[in-house]
Amino acid sequence: MRIVVLTLLLLTLTACGARADGPHGLYLMTRYSVGTLTLEAYRFADGAVVRNPIAAVDEIERERTQRPQDVGTYRLDGGKLVMTFDRRPLSSEYEREDGGCFGWDGGSFCPVEPFASGARIDGVYTGGASVGGGAVMSAATLTLRGDGSYALSSVGSVRTGTEAGSFGSSAEEQGRYRIDENALTLIPSGGAEKRFSSFPYDDGSAGPAPRRIYFGGGMLKRQN
């Protein structure tokens, strides 16, 4: 019986992302400071960490090329977790919590929830996002319809490669979409499909679920 209980416990911890060498997988960080709530996503994968990941899979090198300031490393050092971005290490206590969560640097990190199988998230969502592989930092409006179609509009600034500069832009896109656990795939009309990290988030407000979705490196809020 004892062996069975220990086995089940280990399986539970593994499923939640807790491992002996630290976190692994996609997490949502919540932090309250001076009455302000901060939400950020982190993807941990074998020593590499991506802050607010855009890609739906562990495309670490692509993210590193496009957003080097948001791709770093992590390691456990005794009872502390050390994360390094832009060659600046930050060390804080690694405090295990229930449900595979952990506390670090005043924030609570929890494995994200996947979308339910066959889920429909029809609605209009707005917020800040990075579209086009991180090149367009913008205010985005994503409309998801019950027939599986979508419309994406964004207004913002475009980074001009490695040069120091940007220019204003706006974009409109339509096509089909599908959901697969923590991935939202957009298939634009006449274009190649793009898979984004995505997950639902309940902010406690009234209305149909989900109240928010993570998409394009940012949290979008439902408007209906």
N, C-alpha and C positions, 0 to 999 in steps of 0.2 A: 504493500500500500504506500509506504514511504517513497519507494522508487517511482511509483506511478505519479504521486503528487509532485515530486521534484521534476519529473519529465514534463508534466503539464505546465508547471511554472516556467520552465525554460522555454517551452514552445510559445507561451504567452508573451514573454519578454522579447523573443526574437520577432514575433509578428508585429509588435509595437515599435520595433526599430531599435530597442536597447541592446547594445552589444558591449563586450568587454573593452573594446578599443574606442568606445564613445558612440555618439549618435550616428545613425545611418538612414538616409531617406529624406523625404520632404517634410518640413516642419513649419508651423506658423508661430511666430514670436509675438507675444502681446506684452506691452510694457506701459505702466501708468507712471507719469511724472508730472507733477504740478498740475494735476487735473486734466492732463492730456493723454489720450490713448494712442500708442504707436503700434502699427501692425506691419510686420515684415515677414517674408517667407525666406527660408534657408534650405538649400539642398546640400546634404552631407553625403560624400561618396569616397570612401577609402582615402581619407587624408585631405581631400579637396573639398572646399565649401564655396557655394555660389549664393550670394545675397540677392534676393528677389529674382530668382531664375525666370527666364523667358521660355527656353526650350523645354519640351515635355519629357525629354530623355536626358541622360547624363552626357550631353555634348559639351564637356568641360572646355576643350580646347577652342571650340567656336565661341563660346561665351567669353573665354579669356581674351581672345583676339579683339572682340567687339566691345567688351566692357571690363578691361583689366582691373579697374578699381573695385569691382564687385566680385572678383574671383580670388580666393585666397586659400589658405591651408588651415588645418586644425589638428590638434593632438591633445591627448590627456597627459598631464604632468602631475603625478600623484593624485590628489583630490581636486585638481584644477583643470579647466579646459582652456587651452590657449588658441585663440583665433588670430590669424595674421592677414591683414589686408593692406596693400600698398607698403609692404615691408614694415608695418607697424603692428607688433604683437600686442594683444590685449588678453590678460590672464585674469580669470575670476573663478570662484568656487563652482564646481560642477555638482549640482544638487539634484539627485534623482527624485522624481515625484511620481504620483500614481498615473496609470494609463500610458506608460512609456514616455511621459513628459520629463523635462528637467528644467531647473532654474539656473540662470547664468547672467551675471552683470545686470541684475535688477529686472530681467525679463523672464517670462515663462514660455518655454518652447514645447510644443505638443505636435505629435504626428498628425498630419492633416487627414480629414475624412475624404474618402473617395465619393464621387457621385454614385448614386444607387444604379444598379443595372437597369438599363432602359429608361433612365431618368429623362424628363423633359424640363428644361429650365427656361421656357418661353417667357420673354419679357424684354424690357428696355433697361440697359445697364450703362451707367456713366461713371467716369473717373479718370485718373491718370494712368497711362499705360505706355509701353514702349512697343511700337509696331515696326515690322520690317527688320527683324533681327537686331533691334536696339538702335537703329539709325534715326528713328523718328520718336522723339519724346513729346508726348502730346496729351491733350484732353480727348478721350475717346468716348464714343457712344456706340455700343454694341446692341443691336436688335436681333433677338433670336425668336423665330416664329415656330408655331406648332407644326407646320408642314416640313420642317427641317431646313428651311432657308434662313439666311442671315443677311444683315446689312451692317457695315462697319464704317463709321466716319470718324476722322481725326483731324484736329487742328493743333498745330504746334510748331516746333522747330526741328530742322534737320541738321545733324552733325555732318560736317564736310570732311569725312575721312580722318586723317591724322592732323589736318590743319586746324588751327585755333579759330574757329568761326562757325556760324550757323546761319540759316535763313529760314524765314517763315514758310509754312506749307499747309496744305489741306489735302485730304485724300478721301475718296469714296470707294467702297468695295462692296460687292454683293456675291452671293453664292450659296453653297450648301454647308451644313455643319454636322458634326457628330461628336458624341461624348464617349470616352472610354476611361473610366475610373478617374485618374488625375490628369487627363489630357483632353483638351478641347481642340478638335481639328477643324480648320476652316478650309474649304475647297472653293476658291474664288472662280467665278465664271471665266473660262479661258486661261486659267493659271494653275500653277502647281499647288498642291495642298501644303498647309503649314500647321504644325502641331505645337500647341502651347501648354505649358504647365497651367493647371487650373484645378480649383477645388471650391466647394461651397463654404460659406461662412454665415453663421446666424448672429447678427448683431443685437438681437433682442427686440427689434422694432416690429410693429404690427404689419401683417400683410402676408401674401403667399411666399413660400420658401422657393429658392434660397433668397435671403435678403441681400447678400453680396456674393460675388464670385471673384476669385483671383484669376487675373488674365493679363498677359503681356507685361509681367513684372509689377503690376499694381492691383489694387483692390477696387473693383467696380461696384457701385451701389445701385440696387434695383429702384427704378422710378415708378413702378406700377404694381 
